[in-house]
Amino acid sequence: MKIFFSTALFAAVVAICSVFANVGGVESRDGVYAGQKSSGQSLLDVRGYDGIRLERKSYKVVYSKEWRLPVAVAWHLTRDHVYGKNQRSKMQFTEDMDVPAPRATWQDYARSGYSRGHMCPAGDNKWDEEALRQTFLLTNICPQLYELNAGDWNELEKKCRTWARRYGNVYIVCGPILLNKVHRTIGRNKVVVPEAFYKVVLRLENGGKAGKGIGFIYRNEDVKKKMSAYVNSIDEVERITGLDFFAALPDNVEKAIEAKSDLGEW
């Protein structure tokens, strides 16, 4: 089954609510960045697309009812959150009744040839049973080839947890990329299969006056590559997706962070 989307829909920009955890005085509990350019902006605001907004215990998602997919998922990963005793083996993928039908169901993925790929990973949420369970809502899931899901994408998820342990906290936004005008769909509910996925990661330094950023783009393919092969600057991810990340940063800080993509600095 195939479905057509306009170029405008592909270029839609996602508006993400803030992540609310306190980070050493850089971001307050309501998600407002201390060095922001204007009041009301969050460090993780991504401008433009007014989809269905869902707030979970550990992440926030903007959902596309046209795609039956999350368009972008944002979360703040701290050192404390990379540890926990809760196990994913006790969890089940669940239809999200907070979004209108038609919506993704587990039957859509059955015998589709695609696995259920987490955007906000289960492995980032073993610290809390409810947070872990919510990562299995299908509004946090995209169709991914198993080889990508269990392979290079999983490797990047583990690397983000390593960075959270090393630096104390990181900010992450990820989601699908629709590159073509015609997209494959799966299941009775016509869940769109992305051609690729993006992830951008930010860490702040010097009280938010500086930092490092890095982006990644993974094709939805059965390949195995070094992580460096997927690296892009955040600017490049923005160009490809049409999204604008970390816009609350001062212009000079945002420009410096988003222009570079040196995996060696992480």
Buried (B, 14 or more C-beta within 10 A) or exposed (E): EEBEBEEEBBEBBBBBBBBBBBBEEBBBEEBBBBBBEEEEBBBBBBEBBEBBEBEBEBBBBBBBEBBBBBBBBBBBBBBEBBEBEBEBEEBEBBBBEEBEEBBBBBEBBEEBEBBBBBBBBBBBBBBBBEBBBBBBBBBBBBBBBEBBBEBBBBBBBEBBBEBBBEBBBBBBBBBBBBBEEEBBBBBEBBBBBBBBBBBBBBBBEEEBEEBBBBBBBBBBEEEEEEBEEBBBBBBBBBEBBBBBBBBBBBEEBBEBBBEEBEEEEB
